């Protein structure tokens, strides 16, 4: 689940803008209510002219409306005083310049991205496709975070080693995250990357995962850190080789999204039904599908007892958000594109966590038990958009890898659903107090 493939989806959009119209029946889609609240900002609802043909292109404001963030922003809940840490390889040499263009176009408050390479950096090579992929990944992450929580600070930590599959790059990423926690850089860590469980079955992989799991447990329970991980873009499967070229023909998921101390974020397709109303289904089209299923490594955590009934193993994802490149946020990386993949939905939730921390007046830390507590409460229907249409079946070389269907309540495609932040955040804070 290396970011290169996700970014292929991201850049493909500029080639297919005129060809990829959204059609089909709306039966079974989850409607996301319209907003009639007065708008106090002047940010545009529509995307840049270059993307005008894309009827489902999202602007920062349309995304905030869709997920119940806009009304919170009008009340001053913008992530102010909070910091999200983004973990990537290499980073992007044009990160700040592109962010400045993004902000000017959407009338967002300017932000200076803090970029740190505590364990060294290597010169950026524009001819290196892997570096280009990570550069686009970095820009996608920070622009999504800033779009949703425009007053939150963002720190990007870069590794000089590319994370791909197996343990490659994982020790360096662990050092980065330990550095972030030890130096109190922020209380929310966004992880838009992962390695297939198939490539981590050997002893080296299991030892590495044990180190991470111990770190996550301590950081969440003792230091108030919230971790988000993207569930992947390969539906019910993921890569079987270290070069990330061959998909497994057996259902699998990936790390770190499978770790019970991480909030796993899956993907949806967010379609417009007018300027301020939306409909949402599980993401599954030619660009990819929401990763989801059951871990082979981690047993079902206690907090999932309410909702995961068919197995004794950890189910993923926990929650979801817009990840379809055909319905994505307009992103600027030297030109306007549509951002997508669960690389986009994980930082979306990281931004929502920043707003939640601001409202709570403290770092909320480990969210999963409270999220599932809400799932079993009377407030579930107002806190989440329950996704009930779609699946994450995948086909590999003509072989169907059976996936899972979106259904009422939690499912291994979209989790508990996408957020209605104006209701979810106050209820989440209350649930964590009780």
Secondary structure, 3 states (H helix, E strand, C coil): CCHHHHHHHHHHHHHHCCCCCCCCCCCCCEEECCCCCCCCCCCCCCCCHHHCCCCCCECHHHHHHHCCCHHHHHCCCCCCCCEEEEEEECCCCCHHHHHHHHHHHHCCCCCCCEEECCCCCCCCCCCCHHHHHHHHHHHHHHHHHHHHCCCCEEEEEEECCCCCCCCCCHHHHHHHHHHHHHCCCCCEEEECCCEEHHHHCCHHHHHHHHHHHHHHHHHHHHHCCEEEEECCCECCCCECCCCCCCECCCCCCEECCCCCCCEEEEEEEEEECCCCCEEEEECEECCEECCCEEEEEEECCHHHHHCCCCCCEEEECCEEEECCHHHCEEEECCCEEECCCHHHHHHHHHHHHHHHHHHHCCCCCCCHHHHHHHHCCCCHHHHEECCCCCECCEEECCEEECCCECCCCCECCCECCEECHHHHHHHHHHHHHC
